[in-house]
Amino acid sequence: MHTAELARILELATADVFATMLATQLEIAPPFENPQPFLQAEVTGFIGFAGAFQGYVALHASREQSRDFTARLLGADLDSIQSDDELRDAVGEIANMIAGNVKRELASQGSIDVTLPTVSLTPKASLRVK
């Protein structure tokens, strides 16, 4: 599968989840050719793929963005979102929904397994994706 096709699948999967579950329209930006560290990522959700397609989906966000995502997902007031557990659950669920949409689009590749979500909360993490 060509990188551009995979990027388009990921873009559409992400936009669909944000529109449907978070009532948020995303502005799609071109993929990074050589991603720099995500210096503002305090919350990162990972979902892995294994089998006919191997890779992962990662959602990187600041703590404030994650609080906003959580409130939107739960239909709650932003001020009511205070616990790290709420952030972990919501970011993990958002990453899981995006990964599920990607898996559905890649079904023609063969059997694909999806891992459980992993969410890390760190103070201004410096991550690098290759």
C-alpha positions as CSV (number, residue, x, y, z in Angstrom):
1,M,0.0,0.0,0.0
2,H,1.3,3.4,-0.9
3,T,2.1,5.9,1.8
4,A,-0.3,8.5,0.4
5,E,-3.2,6.0,0.4
6,L,-2.5,5.0,4.0
7,A,-2.3,8.7,5.0
8,R,-5.7,9.3,3.4
9,I,-7.2,6.3,5.2
10,L,-5.8,7.7,8.5
11,E,-7.0,11.2,7.8
12,L,-10.6,10.1,7.0
13,A,-10.7,7.7,10.0
14,T,-9.6,10.5,12.3
15,A,-11.9,13.1,10.8
16,D,-14.8,10.7,11.1
17,V,-14.2,10.0,14.8
18,F,-13.8,13.7,15.6
19,A,-16.9,14.7,13.7
20,T,-19.1,11.9,14.9
21,M,-17.9,11.5,18.5
22,L,-16.5,14.9,19.4
23,A,-18.6,17.2,17.2
24,T,-15.4,18.7,15.9
25,Q,-14.5,19.3,12.3
26,L,-10.8,18.8,11.7
27,E,-8.6,20.7,9.2
28,I,-6.5,18.1,7.5
29,A,-2.8,19.0,7.2
30,P,-0.3,17.2,5.0
31,P,1.6,14.3,6.7
32,F,5.0,15.1,8.1
33,E,7.8,13.9,5.9
34,N,10.2,13.7,8.8
35,P,8.2,14.3,12.1
36,Q,9.9,16.4,14.7
37,P,9.5,15.6,18.3
38,F,5.9,16.3,19.6
39,L,7.1,18.8,22.2
40,Q,3.6,19.6,23.4
41,A,2.5,16.0,23.8
42,E,1.6,15.5,27.4
43,V,-0.9,12.8,26.6
44,T,-0.3,10.0,24.0
45,G,-2.6,7.2,23.1
46,F,-1.2,4.2,21.1
47,I,-3.0,1.3,19.4
48,G,-0.9,-1.3,17.5
49,F,-1.7,-3.4,14.5
50,A,-0.4,-6.9,13.8
51,G,-1.0,-9.4,11.1
52,A,-1.4,-8.6,7.5
53,F,-0.8,-4.9,8.3
54,Q,1.7,-3.8,10.9
55,G,2.0,-0.4,12.5
56,Y,0.2,1.8,15.0
57,V,-2.1,4.7,15.5
58,A,-0.8,7.4,17.9
59,L,-2.8,10.3,19.2
60,H,-0.6,13.1,20.7
61,A,-2.2,16.0,22.5
62,S,-1.6,18.5,25.3
63,R,-3.3,18.0,28.6
64,E,-5.7,20.8,27.8
65,Q,-6.6,19.4,24.4
66,S,-7.2,16.0,26.1
67,R,-9.5,17.6,28.6
68,D,-11.4,19.2,25.8
69,F,-11.6,15.9,23.9
70,T,-12.8,14.1,27.1
71,A,-15.5,16.7,27.8
72,R,-16.7,16.5,24.2
73,L,-16.7,12.7,24.2
74,L,-18.6,12.5,27.4
75,G,-20.9,15.5,26.7
76,A,-19.7,17.0,29.9
77,D,-18.7,20.5,31.0
78,L,-15.0,21.1,30.5
79,D,-14.6,22.2,34.2
80,S,-15.9,18.8,35.3
81,I,-13.0,16.9,33.7
82,Q,-10.3,16.8,36.4
83,S,-8.9,13.3,36.8
84,D,-6.1,11.6,34.9
85,D,-8.2,8.5,34.7
86,E,-10.9,10.3,32.7
87,L,-8.2,11.6,30.3
88,R,-6.7,8.1,29.9
89,D,-10.0,6.5,29.2
90,A,-11.1,9.1,26.7
91,V,-7.8,9.3,24.8
92,G,-7.6,5.5,24.7
93,E,-11.2,5.3,23.4
94,I,-10.6,7.9,20.7
95,A,-7.4,6.1,19.6
96,N,-9.3,2.9,19.6
97,M,-12.1,4.2,17.4
98,I,-9.6,5.7,14.9
99,A,-7.8,2.4,14.8
100,G,-11.1,0.5,14.3
101,N,-11.9,2.7,11.3
102,V,-8.4,2.2,9.9
103,K,-8.7,-1.6,10.4
104,R,-12.1,-1.6,8.6
105,E,-10.5,0.2,5.6
106,L,-7.5,-2.2,5.6
107,A,-9.6,-5.3,5.7
108,S,-8.8,-6.2,2.1
109,Q,-5.1,-6.6,3.2
110,G,-6.0,-9.8,5.3
111,S,-6.5,-10.6,8.9
112,I,-5.4,-7.6,11.2
113,D,-5.3,-7.7,15.0
114,V,-5.6,-4.5,17.0
115,T,-3.9,-4.2,20.5
116,L,-5.5,-2.7,23.6
117,P,-4.9,1.0,23.9
118,T,-1.9,2.3,25.8
119,V,-2.1,5.9,27.1
120,S,0.7,7.8,28.7
121,L,0.5,11.0,30.6
122,T,3.8,12.9,30.9
123,P,4.9,16.5,31.5
124,K,5.7,17.8,28.0
125,A,7.0,14.5,26.6
126,S,9.5,14.6,23.8
127,L,8.5,11.8,21.4
128,R,9.9,10.9,18.0
129,V,8.0,8.9,15.4
130,K,9.8,7.1,12.5
